[in-house]
Amino acid sequence: MPDPKHDGEQTAARTKPAPVPARPDAEPAPVAEPATTVDNGDQHEPYPGPDFFHGGRYSPAFAAAGARLTAEGHNPHGKRLGPDWTNAHRAAWASFQQSLRPKGAGDVSGIPDETAWDRLKVPRVTPLLKES
């Protein structure tokens, strides 16, 4: 029920937001230059060496490499390549190495060498060591 003391115009005038005072044109804020990404090796997992790859070894680097191998289409058995080194990892690495070295020219054993590891670009999962 409308309030008899107030007509519709007065009520509308009280509920309208107050106009914003015009501001003088300010200079636009300077645009920051986009940061350039420098590949200093910190974004990819360093090659741990051939002795690192053996049964019974657990490492999050295996899971990260497994995800990359799967993304590249080198998981022949379709199994999840988790953090435990398995024969499925070895088969996936062998498939990847064969794609890098056609006709078996070079190491296609399934144990990654430094060249294969670097070409796969395994994302870093281990913490960076602080220099003292």
Accessible surface in RSA format (square Angstrom, percent):
REM  Atomic radii and reference values for relative SASA: ProtOr
REM  Chains: A
REM  Algorithm: Lee & Richards
REM  Probe-radius: 1.40
REM  Slices: 20
REM RES _ NUM      All-atoms   Total-Side   Main-Chain    Non-polar    All polar
REM                ABS   REL    ABS   REL    ABS   REL    ABS   REL    ABS   REL
RES MET A   1   231.20 119.7 149.95  99.2  81.25 193.5 121.48 103.3 109.72 145.4
RES PRO A   2   121.66  88.7 100.55  91.7  21.12  76.8 111.95  92.4   9.72  60.4
RES ASP A   3    71.60  50.2  59.20  58.9  12.41  29.3  31.98  75.3  39.63  39.5
RES PRO A   4   132.76  96.8  91.93  83.8  40.83 148.4 104.53  86.3  28.23 175.5
RES LYS A   5   175.80  85.8 143.62  88.1  32.17  76.6  95.69  86.1  80.10  85.3
RES HIS A   6    73.39  40.1  62.87  43.7  10.52  26.9  39.93  41.2  33.46  38.9
RES ASP A   7    83.31  58.4  70.99  70.7  12.32  29.1  46.01 108.3  37.30  37.2
RES GLY A   8    58.67  72.4   0.00   N/A  58.67  72.4  42.05 115.4  16.62  37.2
RES GLU A   9   144.32  82.9 134.43 101.7   9.89  23.5  52.02 100.6  92.30  75.4
RES GLN A  10   100.23  56.1  96.22  70.3   4.01   9.6  32.69  69.6  67.55  51.2
RES THR A  11    60.16  42.8  60.16  61.0   0.00   0.0  52.01  69.9   8.15  12.3
RES ALA A  12    44.98  41.4  40.04  61.8   4.94  11.2  44.52  62.7   0.46   1.2
RES ALA A  13    68.80  63.3  47.70  73.6  21.11  48.0  51.22  72.1  17.58  46.6
RES ARG A  14   150.06  63.0 116.45  59.4  33.61  80.0  76.80 105.0  73.26  44.4
RES THR A  15   102.98  73.2  72.99  74.0  30.00  71.5  65.19  87.6  37.80  57.1
RES LYS A  16   145.90  71.2 129.58  79.5  16.32  38.9  75.10  67.6  70.79  75.4
RES PRO A  17   123.26  89.8 100.23  91.4  23.03  83.7 110.84  91.5  12.41  77.1
RES ALA A  18    85.68  78.8  61.84  95.4  23.84  54.2  67.14  94.6  18.53  49.1
RES PRO A  19   125.44  91.4 102.36  93.3  23.08  83.9 112.95  93.3  12.48  77.6
RES VAL A  20   129.51  85.2 104.32  94.4  25.19  60.7 106.06  92.2  23.45  63.6
RES PRO A  21   108.80  79.3  94.84  86.5  13.96  50.7 106.55  88.0   2.25  14.0
RES ALA A  22   104.63  96.2  66.82 103.1  37.81  86.0  76.26 107.4  28.37  75.2
RES ARG A  23   204.88  86.0 180.75  92.1  24.13  57.5  62.31  85.2 142.57  86.4
RES PRO A  24   121.57  88.6 102.82  93.7  18.75  68.1 114.66  94.7   6.91  42.9
RES ASP A  25   150.85 105.7 115.16 114.6  35.69  84.4  39.41  92.8 111.44 111.1
RES ALA A  26    90.20  82.9  59.28  91.5  30.92  70.3  67.65  95.3  22.55  59.7
RES GLU A  27   163.35  93.8 138.84 105.0  24.51  58.4  54.00 104.5 109.34  89.3
RES PRO A  28   122.35  89.2  99.58  90.8  22.76  82.7 110.10  90.9  12.25  76.1
RES ALA A  29    83.51  76.8  61.58  95.0  21.94  49.9  66.74  94.0  16.77  44.4
RES PRO A  30   130.42  95.0 102.54  93.5  27.88 101.3 113.40  93.6  17.02 105.8
RES VAL A  31   137.69  90.6 112.86 102.2  24.83  59.8 117.10 101.7  20.60  55.9
RES ALA A  32    88.82  81.7  64.34  99.3  24.48  55.7  74.43 104.8  14.39  38.1
RES GLU A  33   154.17  88.5 132.62 100.3  21.54  51.3  62.08 120.1  92.09  75.2
RES PRO A  34   113.52  82.7  94.30  86.0  19.22  69.9 105.27  86.9   8.24  51.2
RES ALA A  35   102.34  94.1  66.31 102.3  36.03  82.0  75.42 106.2  26.91  71.3
RES THR A  36   119.52  85.0  95.07  96.4  24.45  58.3  75.67 101.6  43.85  66.3
RES THR A  37   115.31  82.0  81.82  83.0  33.49  79.8  53.40  71.7  61.92  93.6
RES VAL A  38   109.04  71.7  92.35  83.6  16.68  40.2  95.75  83.2  13.29  36.0
RES ASP A  39    94.72  66.3  64.41  64.1  30.31  71.7  28.63  67.4  66.08  65.9
RES ASN A  40   100.65  69.4  69.31  67.0  31.33  75.5  33.24  80.0  67.41  65.2
RES GLY A  41    39.81  49.1   0.00   N/A  39.81  49.1  31.04  85.2   8.77  19.6
RES ASP A  42    62.70  43.9  56.72  56.5   5.98  14.1  15.11  35.6  47.58  47.5
RES GLN A  43    83.55  46.7  67.90  49.6  15.66  37.3  37.70  80.3  45.85  34.8
RES HIS A  44    47.17  25.8  45.96  31.9   1.21   3.1  22.80  23.5  24.36  28.3
RES GLU A  45    14.79   8.5   9.03   6.8   5.76  13.7   1.24   2.4  13.55  11.1
RES PRO A  46    74.30  54.2  61.54  56.1  12.77  46.4  71.86  59.3   2.44  15.2
RES TYR A  47    47.80  22.3  21.60  12.3  26.20  68.2  19.32  14.5  28.48  35.1
RES PRO A  48    55.25  40.3  16.62  15.2  38.63 140.4  29.15  24.1  26.10 162.2
RES GLY A  49    17.08  21.1   0.00   N/A  17.08  21.1  16.96  46.5   0.12   0.3
RES PRO A  50    82.07  59.8  76.38  69.6   5.69  20.7  76.48  63.1   5.59  34.8
RES ASP A  51   126.97  88.9 114.71 114.2  12.26  29.0  43.00 101.2  83.97  83.7
RES PHE A  52    39.50  19.8  36.31  22.5   3.19   8.3  38.09  23.1   1.41   4.0
RES PHE A  53     8.51   4.3   0.36   0.2   8.15  21.2   0.36   0.2   8.15  23.3
RES HIS A  54    88.13  48.2  83.75  58.2   4.38  11.2  70.65  72.8  17.48  20.3
RES GLY A  55    57.40  70.8   0.00   N/A  57.40  70.8  32.18  88.3  25.22  56.5
RES GLY A  56    84.67 104.4   0.00   N/A  84.67 104.4  44.23 121.4  40.44  90.6
RES ARG A  57    80.75  33.9  76.93  39.2   3.81   9.1  13.14  18.0  67.60  41.0
RES TYR A  58   142.20  66.4 123.39  70.2  18.81  49.0  84.90  63.8  57.30  70.6
RES SER A  59     9.32   7.9   8.46  11.3   0.85   2.0   4.57   9.7   4.75   6.6
RES PRO A  60    65.86  48.0  63.55  57.9   2.32   8.4  64.59  53.3   1.27   7.9
RES ALA A  61     3.67   3.4   3.67   5.7   0.00   0.0   3.67   5.2   0.00   0.0
RES PHE A  62     2.33   1.2   1.77   1.1   0.56   1.4   2.33   1.4   0.00   0.0
RES ALA A  63    30.90  28.4  26.59  41.0   4.31   9.8  26.94  37.9   3.96  10.5
RES ALA A  64    12.75  11.7   3.64   5.6   9.10  20.7  11.71  16.5   1.04   2.8
RES ALA A  65     1.08   1.0   1.08   1.7   0.00   0.0   1.08   1.5   0.00   0.0
RES GLY A  66     0.67   0.8   0.00   N/A   0.67   0.8   0.65   1.8   0.03   0.1
RES ALA A  67    64.83  59.6  50.81  78.4  14.02  31.9  59.44  83.7   5.39  14.3
RES ARG A  68    62.46  26.2  61.93  31.6   0.53   1.3  22.57  30.8  39.89  24.2
RES LEU A  69     0.00   0.0   0.00   0.0   0.00   0.0   0.00   0.0   0.00   0.0
RES THR A  70    69.35  49.3  58.59  59.4  10.76  25.6  54.74  73.5  14.61  22.1
RES ALA A  71    79.93  73.5  37.15  57.3  42.77  97.3  49.39  69.6  30.53  80.9
RES GLU A  72    84.33  48.4  61.40  46.5  22.92  54.6   8.33  16.1  75.99  62.0
RES GLY A  73    62.44  77.0   0.00   N/A  62.44  77.0  33.52  92.0  28.92  64.8
RES HIS A  74    28.99  15.8  28.24  19.6   0.75   1.9  17.24  17.8  11.75  13.7
RES ASN A  75    24.39  16.8   9.48   9.2  14.91  35.9   4.91  11.8  19.48  18.8
RES PRO A  76    82.17  59.9  37.83  34.5  44.35 161.2  52.23  43.1  29.95 186.1
RES HIS A  77   117.18  64.0  87.57  60.9  29.61  75.8  58.82  60.6  58.36  67.9
RES GLY A  78    64.14  79.1   0.00   N/A  64.14  79.1  31.29  85.9  32.85  73.6
RES LYS A  79   126.41  61.7 119.13  73.1   7.28  17.3  70.27  63.3  56.14  59.8
RES ARG A  80   197.09  82.8 162.98  83.1  34.11  81.2  84.72 115.8 112.37  68.1
RES LEU A  81    10.95   6.1   0.71   0.5  10.24  25.7   0.74   0.5  10.21  27.5
RES GLY A  82     7.51   9.3   0.00   N/A   7.51   9.3   4.44  12.2   3.07   6.9
RES PRO A  83    28.36  20.7  28.36  25.9   0.00   0.0  28.36  23.4   0.00   0.0
RES ASP A  84    76.75  53.8  75.70  75.3   1.06   2.5  23.66  55.7  53.10  53.0
RES TRP A  85    18.02   7.2   9.82   4.8   8.20  19.3   3.19   1.7  14.83  24.1
RES THR A  86    62.04  44.1  53.85  54.6   8.19  19.5  59.54  80.0   2.49   3.8
RES ASN A  87   127.54  88.0 119.27 115.3   8.26  19.9  32.33  77.8  95.21  92.0
RES ALA A  88    11.77  10.8   6.55  10.1   5.22  11.9   8.11  11.4   3.67   9.7
RES HIS A  89     1.56   0.9   1.56   1.1   0.00   0.0   1.56   1.6   0.00   0.0
RES ARG A  90   101.95  42.8 101.95  52.0   0.00   0.0  25.18  34.4  76.77  46.5
RES ALA A  91    29.39  27.0  18.83  29.1  10.56  24.0  26.37  37.1   3.02   8.0
RES ALA A  92     0.00   0.0   0.00   0.0   0.00   0.0   0.00   0.0   0.00   0.0
RES TRP A  93     1.35   0.5   1.35   0.7   0.00   0.0   0.00   0.0   1.35   2.2
RES ALA A  94    19.45  17.9  19.45  30.0   0.00   0.0  19.45  27.4   0.00   0.0
RES SER A  95    33.02  27.9  27.27  36.4   5.75  13.3  10.82  23.0  22.21  31.1
RES PHE A  96    13.29   6.7  13.29   8.2   0.00   0.0  13.29   8.1   0.00   0.0
RES GLN A  97     0.00   0.0   0.00   0.0   0.00   0.0   0.00   0.0   0.00   0.0
RES GLN A  98   100.24  56.1  93.30  68.2   6.94  16.5  26.45  56.3  73.80  56.0
RES SER A  99    66.73  56.4  31.01  41.4  35.72  82.3  37.88  80.7  28.85  40.4
RES LEU A 100    44.84  25.0  22.15  15.8  22.69  57.0  24.87  17.5  19.97  53.7
RES ARG A 101    33.23  14.0  30.08  15.3   3.15   7.5  13.03  17.8  20.20  12.2
RES PRO A 102    92.05  67.1  83.30  75.9   8.74  31.8  87.94  72.6   4.11  25.5
RES LYS A 103   210.28 102.6 158.57  97.3  51.70 123.1 119.87 107.9  90.41  96.3
RES GLY A 104    44.54  54.9   0.00   N/A  44.54  54.9  18.45  50.6  26.10  58.5
RES ALA A 105    71.62  65.9  52.83  81.5  18.79  42.8  64.36  90.6   7.27  19.3
RES GLY A 106    53.03  65.4   0.00   N/A  53.03  65.4  32.90  90.3  20.13  45.1
RES ASP A 107    57.21  40.1  44.27  44.1  12.94  30.6  30.82  72.5  26.38  26.3
RES VAL A 108    43.25  28.5  33.37  30.2   9.87  23.8  33.37  29.0   9.87  26.8
RES SER A 109    54.60  46.1  33.01  44.1  21.59  49.7  41.82  89.1  12.78  17.9
RES GLY A 110     0.00   0.0   0.00   N/A   0.00   0.0   0.00   0.0   0.00   0.0
RES ILE A 111    31.73  18.1  31.17  23.2   0.56   1.3  31.17  22.4   0.56   1.5
RES PRO A 112     0.61   0.4   0.00   0.0   0.61   2.2   0.00   0.0   0.61   3.8
RES ASP A 113    36.94  25.9  35.15  35.0   1.79   4.2  25.95  61.1  10.98  11.0
RES GLU A 114   100.73  57.8  97.90  74.1   2.83   6.7  23.69  45.8  77.04  62.9
RES THR A 115    68.71  48.9  62.51  63.4   6.20  14.8  32.11  43.1  36.61  55.3
RES ALA A 116     0.00   0.0   0.00   0.0   0.00   0.0   0.00   0.0   0.00   0.0
RES TRP A 117     2.27   0.9   1.75   0.8   0.52   1.2   1.71   0.9   0.55   0.9
RES ASP A 118    78.40  54.9  68.88  68.6   9.52  22.5  31.46  74.0  46.94  46.8
RES ARG A 119   144.84  60.8 122.53  62.5  22.31  53.1  37.45  51.2 107.39  65.1
RES LEU A 120     0.91   0.5   0.27   0.2   0.64   1.6   0.91   0.6   0.00   0.0
RES LYS A 121   112.16  54.7 106.44  65.3   5.72  13.6  70.06  63.1  42.10  44.8
RES VAL A 122     0.96   0.6   0.00   0.0   0.96   2.3   0.00   0.0   0.96   2.6
RES PRO A 123    59.42  43.3  59.18  53.9   0.24   0.9  59.42  49.1   0.00   0.0
RES ARG A 124    62.42  26.2  39.07  19.9  23.35  55.6  19.84  27.1  42.58  25.8
RES VAL A 125    63.62  41.9  31.54  28.6  32.08  77.3  39.51  34.3  24.11  65.4
RES THR A 126    47.00  33.4  42.88  43.5   4.12   9.8  39.32  52.8   7.68  11.6
RES PRO A 127   115.61  84.3  98.04  89.4  17.56  63.8 109.06  90.0   6.55  40.7
RES LEU A 128    95.48  53.2  76.36  54.6  19.12  48.1  77.09  54.1  18.40  49.5
RES LEU A 129   169.54  94.4 146.30 104.7  23.24  58.4 147.86 103.8  21.69  58.4
RES LYS A 130   198.54  96.9 166.84 102.4  31.70  75.5 114.96 103.5  83.58  89.0
RES GLU A 131   174.65 100.3 138.96 105.1  35.70  85.0  58.18 112.5 116.48  95.1
RES SER A 132   162.62 137.4  84.81 113.2  77.81 179.2  82.09 174.8  80.53 112.8
END  Absolute sums over single chains surface
CHAIN  1 A    10130.7       7726.5       2404.1       6074.1       4056.6
END  Absolute sums over all chains
TOTAL         10130.7       7726.5       2404.1       6074.1       4056.6
